[in-house]
Amino acid sequence: MIDHYRNLFDRHQWLEDALNWTVVQPLDEETTVDDLLWRLNGGREPHQRTMEYATEEAYLEDQPVFFAFKGAGTYGFLEFSYGYATPDHILVELSKTSRVWMATWHMNGGYTLLYAADGEIQARMGYFIFAEHLIQLGDPSILADFLPMLDSLDPEDYRGKRSAAFAFIEASTGMRLESEWLDVEEAPVIIFDNWNQE
């Protein structure tokens, strides 16, 4: 599983600079992707449009730009312009009706893995890419299986550690990000514009 994402990052190296991968498992089978997008945009309809070359045009936006993907009982949302992390207050609201996993990093670091459920952020691991700086908050048992994945990698295998975060989320949710999903032109994207409102 780690090798799958290692290959994905090798093919799409720009993702190693900045991204946010949020996987949502709705607890209500009738929840739609539009419901989740509304909640992820802080209770407002996000702007949806088509970008001819999304991975290039997204950098021209001042707001988070996402691809949305559907799995088996899960939805994956990939922010690929600047690595905007979904704000805590939105994750808390969303997790009242769903289980939520997020991996995020950006040009200035971050490297966060997070789990939210029952209306609260239950576990967060920061700076997971650097063993000496790793920070754990919340219930450590939730992310406990991630640590052996990190320990199995060379300390300077940063691509492997990013890949492990995605592999851990896939193992937890069944949601896999496929490399070919990112090789798209005329791609539908979602632009969130209400993250700064509490």
Secondary structure, DSSP 8 states (H G I E B T S, - for coil): -HHHHHHHHHH-GGGGTSEEEEEEEESSTT--HHHHHHHHTTSS--EEEEETTHHHHGGG-SS-EEEEEE-SS-EEEEE-SS-----HHHHHHHTTSEEEEEEEEETTEEEEEEEEETTEEEEEEESTTSGGG-EEEE-TTTTTTHHHHHHTS-TT-HHHHHHHHHHHHHHHH-----GGGGS-SSEEEEE---TT--
